Amino acid sequence: MLFLYNLCFPLAFIFFVPGMIVKYIRRGGEKDNYGERFAKFANDKLKVLADYRGAVWVHSVSVGETAIALSMIQAWQEVDPSVKFVLSTTTTTGQALARAKASDGVEVIFCPIDFILFVRKTVRIIKPSMLIILETEIWPNLIGEVRRTGAPVALVNARISDRSAAGYKRWSLFFAPVLNKLSLLCVQTETDAERFLAVSSQLHPNISGNLKFDQKIPAKLAKIDLVNYFGNGKNQIILGASTHPGEEKLLAETFRKMRTSQSNLKLILVPRHAERGGEIAGILKNLDLSFIRRSENSAVYENVDVLLADTTGEMLAFMSVADIVVMGKSMAGQNEGHNIIEPALLGKPIVTGSELRNFRFVLNVMKSDDALITIDSDSELESVLSELLDSPEKCKQLGERAAKSIEKHKGATERTIKLCRKLLK
């Protein structure tokens, strides 16, 4: 199967390239070293990587996974400062975060596209003592080439979503041999363990918990001065976090209705994909709402209704100044959800849809602790938000319960690092 995969990969890549180019152009982040996706390393970078041969290679995809990877690496360095790490990302936004936050002893690269020649060259350059992959980045050549050198490979914080479960099982003839090469499999929940075993009964999954529960708020969280956008005075801020198509319009329409009775109400929209800024700006114009796009960095600001934060890497900063956080990918026909742990860590009242298919365990944990509010239909959003805004004490209590709920489930990072370190001995 791997032979067929490599035989067909160049043809499939031709169809993959146009979308890759569009993302490269439209999406922000670090791009100057993007050639590393094709195993093209600058001479200066090769000299640096020569000092990192034998490092632990940690691979993440985008911003969310990279934040977790950085936290895990930091925790590992506290246990053993002598270990060096190479951290790779797939997206330019993840690359930007990694380069901005990586500590000493961590070198950041782009992960090569899973073409055998690109992967083999990168593995030869790094010569990792171990490869750790976060969540669901199951790349056959990446896993196979590292294992071919004799180094162990771990898949950690692993999960299989509702949408993917049937596909992995259907294509088990392809995925099982790849997964069987893993030296360590750390899954988030028992359900994830069952789904991996349905793909290959030879696996030995460890239920280690969700690394996202161990996220920490940065000690020096960036301050965002909303006076530049909303003027002086005490405003009530609703944040639409990691929104997807349909949700911006829902939030904007709801905000417009509520503003008639709450004149100090303001809305911040942080789309999951910043490159959708132009599309969302059109929606706000059609609704006759005054707004500013943060990406435009205008020197002159006005007192507007909406701040469109079409930037990356600022989510926690915006959450910290919000009175209520409405989590995206959970309304307007979306049901997969996003990371509700982040606003909980900040003690913020959270409103989300009632079905988060990719965060079901976290949702159930917080629901059992009465630590967030879910809505079954979009029509409920206005009344729920109005009730919270009219009751600051309820907001405070909801946020406090959210923070306590997350605190009870910490420890996945420590468990995962212990298991990974055993593979190096």
N, C-alpha and C positions, 0 to 999 in steps of 0.2 A: 504493500500500500504506500509506503514511503517513496518507493521508486516512481509510482504513478503520480504522487503528489509533486515530486520534483520535476517530473516530465511535463506536467500540466501547469506548473506554477508560472513560467514565463508568459504563457498565453493568458492566464487569468490576470496576471499583473498588468497586461496591456489595458484591460478593462478597468483595473483599479486605479491606474495612473491619473486619469482626468479628475476624479474626485479628490485624489491626493493633492493635485495641483491647486484645485479650488480652495481646499482647506489651507494650504500653504499661503496662498495669497490673502485670503479673507481673515484668517485667524491670526491673532497677535502672538506674542511670546518671542522666544529666542530662535533665530533662524540662521545665524552666521555659520554654524557648524552642522547644518542639516545634511551635508554630504555624508556624515557618519551613518545615516540610514542606509547608505550604499557602500559602507565600509571604506569611505574616503576620509582619512584622518589627516589633519594638518601636521607638518613635521614637528612643530612645537608640542602638539598634543601627544604625538607618539613618544616624545622624550619624557613627558610627564607620565604617560601610561606605563612606560618601562619601569618606573618606580612602584607601580601598582600591580605588577605581576604577582599572582598568588593571592590577590585580594578576594574578598567575598563580593560577588556581583549580585546586586539587587535590582530587579526590573519591575517598574511600575508603568502605567499607561499615561494617565493624565493627571490633572491637579489633585483630585481627591485621593487617588492611590499614592501619589507622590508624597502628599502630606503624611500619610500613614507610614510610608517607607522611611521618611526622614525621622519620624518619631521612633520607629523601631531601631534604626541605626544609632540614634542618640542614646537610647537605652542600652544597646549592646556595647557602645563605647564606654559607658559608665561602668559596665561589668569588666570589660577588657579593652583598655585604651590602645593596646598594641595592634589590634585588628584594623586593616585598611579595607575600604569599600570602594567599589565602582557602582554608581547609581545611574541606571539608564531609564529613559522615558521614551514614549512613542510620540506624544504631541508636543508642539512648540510651547504651549502654555504650561505643560508639566515641566518642560525643560527650563522655562523661565523661573518657576518656583524652586526647582532643584538647585539651580545655580545661585539663586538669591539666598537660600536657606542652608545649603550644605555646610557642614562644619569641617574643621581640619581633619584630614585623613579620609576625605570622601572626594572622589573625582567623578564628574558628571559627564555623561555621553548620551548620544541618541542610540537607541537600540536598532540594530540592523534589521532591515526587512527580511522576512524568513525565507530568503533565497539561499540555497546551500553555499554558494561562493562567498556571499556577503557575510553570512554567519560564521563560516569556517575561518575567514580572515580575521574577524573581530575576536573570536575565541582564541586564536593563536596570539593575538596582540596582548590580550588581558591575561590569558592562562589562569583562569579563576580557580581558587581552591574550592569554591562552591558557588552554585547559582541559586538564588532565591527569587521566585516569581510570585507576585501578588495577585490574588483573586482568580481570574479566569483567562490569563494569557497563555493558552496552551498552544505553543508553536512547536511543531514537530522537529524542525531542524535545529532550533535553538536548544531544545532539551536534548536531542540526540547527539549533537556535536559536543556539548559539555560533558555528557555521560561518556562519550567516546574517549575523552581525555582521562577518564577515571575519577573525575570530580563528581561529588553528589549534587543532586538537583532537588530542591524543595519547592512545593507549591503551597503557599501559606495564605491564611485568611480566605481560603477557597470557598467558592459557592457556585451553585448551579441554579439559575433563576427558573421560574415557572415556564417562561417562554422557551428557554434553552433545553430543559430537561428531556423533552421528547426527541429533540434533534440529536442530542448526544447519545441517547439510547438507540435511536434509529441508525446512527452512524458508528455504533460501537466497534464494528470491524476495523474502522480507521482509528478511532480515539483510544480504544483499549490498549493497543501496543504502545502508544505514546505515553499514556498515563502509567503503564506498568514500568516504564523506565524511571519513574520518580523514586527518589530515595526516601522522601518524606512528604506526607500529605496532611496538612493541618486545615480542617474545615471549620466553618463558623457554627453550624448547628447540626443536630442529629438528622434533620431532613436533608441537609447537604451531604452528609455521610451516606445516607441511603441512596441518594441520586448518583453519587460517584460509584457506589457498589453495583448499581444497576447497569453501569457502563462496563465495569470490570470487577468481577468478584475476587480478583487477586489483590486488590488494593487493601491497605490497612490504614484507613483514615483515623486521625486523632482529632477529637472534638475539642478544639483549643479556645473557642470563643471568637468574638469579633474584635479585631484590633482597633476598630473605630471607637469602642467604648473607652479606650485608653488615651484618646487624643487629649492634648493639653492646650489650653489657651496660651498663646505666646505672652511672655512676661512684658514685652514691649509691643503691644498691639497698636498698629498705626491708628492715629486719630484722624477722623474725617470731620471737618468743620462744615456743618450743614448750613451755617449762616450764609455762606456764599451762594446757596441755592434757594433756601427757604426764608431768608431774612431773620431778623431778631424776633424775640418772642418765644413763648413756649408752644411748641407744636406737638401733635400726636403723630407718630410715624408708623405707618404700615409698610412692612417690607415684603415684597414678593421675591422669594429666594429660589434661584435655579429654575426659573420659569421656562416653559416650553410652549410651542405654538398653541394658540387658543387661550392660554392662561393669562397672558398680558391683557388681552381684550376683556376677559372676565373681570380681572382685578381693576382695570381702569374704569369699566362701566360701573362696577360696584362702588368704587371710590367716588365717582362723579355723583352718584345718588346720595351717598352718605355725606358728602361735602356740603349739601344744602342745609343740613342741620348741625354740622360740625365744621365751622369755618377754619379752625386751626389744624385741620387734618391734612397730612401730606403723604405722598406715596413714593416709595423707592422701588424700582424694578431692576433686578439683577438677573438677566437671562442666562441660562445655562451656557449658551454659545454666544459669545460677545459679537460675533460677526453678523448676528441677526439684528443689530442695532438699527440699521436703516429701515428694515421691515417694521419693527416695533415703533419707530418714530412716526411712520405713516399711520399706524393705528391711533396713536395719541393725537395726531393732527386731525384725523377724521372725527375724533370725539371732542375736538375743540378744547383740549387740555393744554395749558402752557407747560413746557418742559425744557430741560437742558440735557444734552448728551454728555456724560462725563468724559467720553473718549475724545471730544473735540477740544478740551483744555482751553476753553475760551477765557480771555483775560477779564471780560466784563460779564458779571452774572446779574440775573434778575431774580425777583421773588416769584418763583414758579410753583405750580401744583405738583409736578412730578419730576423726579430725578431718574433719568434712564442711565443706569450704571453699566454701560456696555464696555466694561473693562474686565480684566482677569486678576485673580489673586487678592481680591479685596473683600471677599464674602464675609469673613469673620468681623472685619472692621465695620461693615454696614450692619451686620447683625447686632453688634454691640451698641449701636445708637438707635435701634428700632424699639418701639413699644410692643409691637406684635409681629411675629414672623409667620408668614404664610408660605409653607413649603411647596415648591413646584413639582411638576410631573405627577400630580395627584388629583387634578381637577380637569375640567374641560375635555373629558374623554381620555385623559392620561391616568394610569393607575400603577405605574412601576415604582414611583417615589424616588426621593433623594435622601441624603443623609440628615436625619432629624436629630442626630446626636449633637451636632455643632451648636445649634441654638439652645439645646438643653444644657450644655456645658456653661453657657453664658447666663443661664437662669431666665431665659425668655419664654413668654407664653407662646405656644405653637399651635397653629391651625393647619390641618392637612386633610386630604381626602381620606376616605375610610378604608381604602385598599392599597397598600404599598407592597406590590408583589416582590420587589427586590429588597425590601426592608421589613418583611413581615414579622420576624422575630423581635426586632427593636420596637416596632409598632405595638405588638402584643405586650411587651414588657412595660412600655410606658402607659398603655391603656389600662393595664391591671393596677398601675399605681396612680391612676387618675391624673396623669402628668401631661396631657395634651388634649386638644379638642379635635374630633374628626367630624367631617360633614359627609352625608350620604349623597347629596346632590348640590349642584352649583347654586341653586336658588337659596340654600341655607346660609351662604357666605355672608351676605349683608347683615342678617340678624345676629349671627354669631360674633362678627366683628364689632357691631354696635354695642352688644351686651358687654363685651370685654372693655371697650373704650369707656363705657359708662361706669365701670367698676374697677378702679385701679387696684383695690385690695385683692380682687379675684385674679387679676393679672399677676400680681406679686406671688400669690400662693401657688398658682399654676406653674410659674417659673421655678419656684423653690422645689416643688415636687418633681419637676423635670430633672433638675440637677441631681437630686437625691436618687432618683430612679437610675440614672446612668452610673453613679458612683458605686452602686451595689454590684455592677457587672464588670468591673475592671479586673485586669489580671491576664488577659489574653497575650499581651506583649511578653510578659515574663515567661509564660508557659511556652510560647513559640520560640523565643530565643534559647531557652534551655534545650529544646528538642533539636534546634539547628546546630547548636554548639557541640552536641554529642556526635554529629556527623563529621566534625572537623578533628575529633580526637582519634 
